[in-house]
């Protein structure tokens, strides 16, 4: 897009700083006004739908990958994983 690395770097810095300022401000405003704008539990329903549609399938996918790859893990590594709290 830009022909100069300096301009590209400055543009990236400006966008990064804008997000670093905008995101906390939006989160603060959302947390302050969430009780008054939560019409009939709409935000809870959106959160539940988000978890059901995105988070749960990823957890299930990684559990399936773990079940498939676990026979190929060395016994010493399995022992270390099973006893990770006692190794600290």
N, C-alpha and C positions, 0 to 999 in steps of 0.2 A: 504494500500500500504506500508506504513512505520510502523514499529513495535513500534517506540518510538514517544511519543507525542511531544517531543522536536524537533525531526527531521521533523515531520509533520508541526509543527508550523513554523519552519524556512523555510521550503519549501513553505508554504503558504505566508509567509512574502516576500520571494524572488519573487514569482509570482506576488503578489500584487504590489510591488515596480516596477517591470518590466512593468506592465500595467500602473502604474501611471506615468512612464517616457515615455513609448512608445506611449501612446494615445495622450498626448498633442503634442509630436514631430510630429507624423503623421498628426494630425489636423493642425498644423502650416504649415507643408510642403504642405498639400493639399490646404490650403487657399492661400498660396503663388503661387503655380503652377496651380491652378484650371483654371485660364483664359487661360493659354497656352496649357493645356492638354485637355481642353473641346472641343473635336472634334465634331463639328456639333451639339452642345447642348446635348451630350450624358448624362451628369450628370443630367441635368434638366429632361430628359426623365426618367432616373432611379429614381429620386426623386418623380416625379409625379406618376410613377408606384407603388412605395413603399407606397405613401399616399393612392392611390386608392385601393391597394390590402390589406393593413394592417390597416391603421389608420381609414378610413371611416367605414369599417365594425364594428370595435370596438365601434366607436361613436354611430352607429345605434343600436348595441346590447345594450349598456348602456341606450340609450333613450327608447328602448323597455322595458328593465327591470324597468326603472323609471316609465314608463306608467303603467306597471302591478302592481308595488308595491305602487304607490301613493295613491290608495284608502285606504290602510291600515295604513297610517300615521295619527297620532292624529291631531285634528284641531289646537291645540296650537302650535304644531311643524310646521304645514303648515303655520301658521301665522308668526312664527319666520323666516321660510325660505323665505317667500314672502317679509318680511320687514327686511331682514338682514342688509341692509345698514343704516336703521334708528336706529338700535339697537346699533350701535357703539358709 
